[in-house]
Amino acid sequence: MISAQEMIIRLLLGAVLGGIIGFERQSHGRPAGFRTQLLVCVASVLFMIVSEYYFYLGNIDPSYMRIDPGRIAQGAITGVGFLGAGVILKTGLTVQGLTTAACIWIVSAVGIAIGAGFYLAGTAASGITVFALWVLRRVESRIPSLTFKRLTVTGGEGVTLDAVSSVLRRHGASVGNVDYEKDIAKKEVTYNLTVSYKARVELKGLLDELSSLESVLRVTIRG
């Protein structure tokens, strides 16, 4: 059985490692920040300490039910999965919170490692996580990636999809899905387009050029 001093060391180390990762999330205004990550890590450490304790009791006293230490850890990971799902939000065409959810997951894994006495593995995993969040953030921002926007163009019947597409191509954007709407009473046509681009697009310039097309009444660009 682990000593009281060892228990405290594991809990404190879990709090420190979880707190470091949580500090990075807090500094970037993420919903699961310093306290959340710290508590998740400490809770995972505690789960493993309890697992070891019951495993120890099962070995020294046959009257105790034998418990697989991995079962409690498995339940902890399942619970953390629900917690992580709560920070994932879909806004328009983008999904936010995936990195924070992954942080909650890895923080739980770090806590389980520390709780099981794998100090080196837990500390190394925590260091890799901090490196990925702080250093690789800058690398990721320089990687060209597709950006998706939702474009709505409303105007008279003189507005054509070809004219709208031509403006988008001049700005380096390509058209994906297209939906049409037609108001017969008002004699208005609405195009709902999903556009994508890699290079940086000046949205104000795109908006102004689309607005200057013949018969265009309203242009909306959403993320």
C-alpha positions as CSV (number, residue, x, y, z in Angstrom):
1,M,0.0,0.0,0.0
2,I,1.3,3.5,-0.8
3,S,2.2,5.8,2.1
4,A,0.3,9.0,3.1
5,Q,3.4,11.0,1.9
6,E,3.3,9.3,-1.5
7,M,-0.4,10.0,-1.8
8,I,0.1,13.7,-1.2
9,I,3.1,13.8,-3.6
10,R,1.0,12.3,-6.4
11,L,-2.0,14.6,-5.7
12,L,0.2,17.7,-5.6
13,L,2.1,16.7,-8.8
14,G,-1.1,16.1,-10.6
15,A,-2.4,19.5,-9.5
16,V,0.8,21.2,-10.8
17,L,0.8,19.4,-14.2
18,G,-2.9,19.9,-14.7
19,G,-2.6,23.6,-13.6
20,I,0.2,24.3,-16.1
21,I,-1.9,23.0,-19.0
22,G,-5.0,24.8,-17.6
23,F,-3.1,28.1,-17.4
24,E,-2.4,27.9,-21.1
25,R,-6.1,27.4,-21.8
26,Q,-7.1,30.2,-19.4
27,S,-4.7,32.6,-21.0
28,H,-6.4,32.1,-24.4
29,G,-9.9,32.6,-22.9
30,R,-11.0,29.0,-23.3
31,P,-14.1,27.7,-21.3
32,A,-12.2,24.9,-19.5
33,G,-9.3,26.8,-18.0
34,F,-7.0,26.7,-15.0
35,R,-9.2,25.4,-12.3
36,T,-11.1,22.9,-14.5
37,Q,-7.9,21.3,-15.9
38,L,-6.4,21.2,-12.4
39,L,-9.4,19.5,-10.9
40,V,-9.7,17.0,-13.7
41,C,-6.1,15.9,-13.2
42,V,-6.3,15.7,-9.4
43,A,-9.5,13.7,-9.7
44,S,-7.8,11.2,-12.1
45,V,-4.9,10.9,-9.6
46,L,-7.4,10.2,-6.8
47,F,-9.2,7.5,-8.9
48,M,-5.9,5.6,-9.4
49,I,-5.0,5.9,-5.7
50,V,-8.4,4.4,-4.8
51,S,-7.9,1.7,-7.4
52,E,-4.5,0.7,-6.0
53,Y,-5.9,0.7,-2.5
54,Y,-8.7,-1.7,-3.3
55,F,-6.3,-3.9,-5.3
56,Y,-4.0,-4.0,-2.2
57,L,-6.9,-4.9,0.1
58,G,-8.0,-7.7,-2.3
59,N,-4.5,-9.2,-2.2
60,I,-4.0,-9.2,1.6
61,D,-7.5,-10.2,2.6
62,P,-9.5,-12.8,0.5
63,S,-12.7,-11.5,2.0
64,Y,-12.5,-8.4,0.0
65,M,-13.7,-8.5,-3.6
66,R,-10.8,-8.3,-6.1
67,I,-11.0,-5.2,-8.3
68,D,-9.2,-4.6,-11.5
69,P,-7.5,-1.2,-11.1
70,G,-8.1,-0.5,-14.7
71,R,-11.9,-0.6,-14.4
72,I,-12.0,2.6,-12.2
73,A,-9.6,4.4,-14.6
74,Q,-11.8,3.3,-17.5
75,G,-14.9,4.9,-15.8
76,A,-12.9,8.1,-15.2
77,I,-12.0,8.4,-18.9
78,T,-15.6,7.8,-19.8
79,G,-16.8,10.6,-17.5
80,V,-14.1,12.9,-18.8
81,G,-15.4,12.2,-22.3
82,F,-18.8,13.7,-21.4
83,L,-17.0,16.7,-19.8
84,G,-15.0,17.3,-23.0
85,A,-18.1,17.1,-25.2
86,G,-19.6,19.9,-23.3
87,V,-16.9,22.4,-24.4
88,I,-17.3,21.6,-28.2
89,L,-19.4,24.1,-30.0
90,K,-20.5,24.3,-33.6
91,T,-20.7,27.9,-34.8
92,G,-21.8,28.3,-38.5
93,L,-19.4,26.2,-40.6
94,T,-16.7,26.0,-37.9
95,V,-16.3,23.8,-34.8
96,Q,-14.8,25.3,-31.7
97,G,-13.5,23.7,-28.5
98,L,-11.9,20.6,-29.9
99,T,-8.4,21.5,-28.6
100,T,-9.8,22.2,-25.1
101,A,-11.7,18.9,-25.2
102,A,-8.5,17.1,-26.1
103,C,-6.7,18.9,-23.3
104,I,-9.3,17.7,-20.8
105,W,-8.7,14.2,-22.1
106,I,-4.9,14.3,-21.9
107,V,-5.0,16.0,-18.5
108,S,-7.1,13.0,-17.3
109,A,-4.5,10.6,-18.8
110,V,-1.7,12.5,-17.1
111,G,-3.5,12.3,-13.8
112,I,-4.0,8.5,-14.2
113,A,-0.3,8.1,-14.9
114,I,0.7,10.1,-11.9
115,G,-1.8,8.3,-9.7
116,A,-0.4,5.0,-10.9
117,G,3.1,6.1,-10.0
118,F,4.4,6.7,-13.5
119,Y,5.9,10.1,-12.7
120,L,8.2,10.2,-15.7
121,A,5.5,9.3,-18.2
122,G,3.0,11.7,-16.7
123,T,5.5,14.6,-16.6
124,A,6.7,13.9,-20.2
125,A,3.1,13.8,-21.5
126,S,2.4,17.0,-19.7
127,G,5.5,18.6,-21.3
128,I,4.6,17.5,-24.7
129,T,1.1,18.9,-24.3
130,V,2.4,22.3,-23.2
131,F,4.8,22.3,-26.2
132,A,1.9,21.5,-28.5
133,L,-0.3,24.2,-27.1
134,W,2.3,27.0,-26.9
135,V,4.9,26.3,-29.6
136,L,3.0,24.4,-32.2
137,R,0.2,27.1,-32.1
138,R,2.6,29.4,-34.0
139,V,3.5,26.7,-36.5
140,E,-0.2,25.8,-37.1
141,S,-1.0,29.4,-37.8
142,R,1.5,29.5,-40.7
143,I,0.1,26.3,-42.3
144,P,-2.1,27.2,-45.3
145,S,-5.6,25.8,-44.6
146,L,-9.0,26.2,-46.2
147,T,-11.3,28.8,-44.7
148,F,-15.1,28.4,-45.2
149,K,-17.6,31.2,-45.3
150,R,-21.4,31.3,-45.9
151,L,-22.3,33.9,-48.4
152,T,-25.8,35.1,-49.1
153,V,-26.6,37.4,-52.1
154,T,-30.1,38.8,-52.5
155,G,-31.2,40.9,-55.5
156,G,-33.5,41.3,-58.4
157,E,-33.9,38.8,-61.2
158,G,-30.9,40.4,-63.0
159,V,-28.5,38.9,-60.5
160,T,-26.8,35.8,-61.9
161,L,-24.8,33.1,-60.3
162,D,-22.1,33.5,-63.0
163,A,-21.6,37.2,-62.0
164,V,-21.3,36.3,-58.3
165,S,-18.9,33.4,-59.0
166,S,-16.7,35.6,-61.2
167,V,-16.2,38.1,-58.4
168,L,-15.4,35.3,-56.0
169,R,-12.8,33.8,-58.3
170,R,-11.1,37.2,-58.7
171,H,-10.7,37.3,-54.9
172,G,-9.3,33.7,-54.8
173,A,-12.4,32.0,-53.5
174,S,-14.2,29.0,-54.9
175,V,-17.8,28.1,-54.7
176,G,-19.0,24.9,-53.0
177,N,-22.7,24.2,-52.3
178,V,-25.3,26.6,-53.8
179,D,-28.9,26.9,-52.7
180,Y,-31.5,29.1,-54.5
181,E,-34.5,31.0,-53.2
182,K,-37.0,33.0,-55.2
183,D,-39.6,35.4,-53.9
184,I,-42.2,35.7,-56.7
185,A,-44.1,38.5,-55.1
186,K,-41.1,40.7,-54.6
187,K,-39.3,39.4,-57.7
188,E,-36.2,38.7,-55.7
189,V,-33.6,35.9,-56.0
190,T,-31.4,34.8,-53.1
191,Y,-28.2,32.7,-53.5
192,N,-26.9,30.9,-50.5
193,L,-23.3,29.8,-51.2
194,T,-20.6,28.0,-49.3
195,V,-17.3,29.5,-50.4
196,S,-13.7,28.4,-49.5
197,Y,-10.3,30.0,-49.9
198,K,-6.7,29.4,-48.7
199,A,-5.1,32.8,-49.3
200,R,-6.1,35.7,-47.1
201,V,-9.2,37.4,-48.6
202,E,-10.1,41.0,-47.9
203,L,-13.7,40.5,-47.0
204,K,-14.6,44.2,-47.1
205,G,-13.3,44.5,-50.7
206,L,-15.3,41.3,-51.6
207,L,-18.4,42.7,-49.9
208,D,-18.1,46.0,-51.7
209,E,-17.6,44.4,-55.2
210,L,-20.5,42.0,-54.7
211,S,-22.7,44.9,-53.6
212,S,-21.8,46.9,-56.7
213,L,-23.2,44.2,-59.0
214,E,-26.3,45.1,-61.0
215,S,-29.6,44.5,-59.1
216,V,-27.9,43.3,-55.9
217,L,-29.9,44.5,-52.8
218,R,-28.2,42.7,-49.9
219,V,-25.0,40.7,-49.3
220,T,-24.2,38.8,-46.1
221,I,-20.9,36.9,-45.2
222,R,-20.9,34.7,-42.2
223,G,-18.2,32.4,-40.7
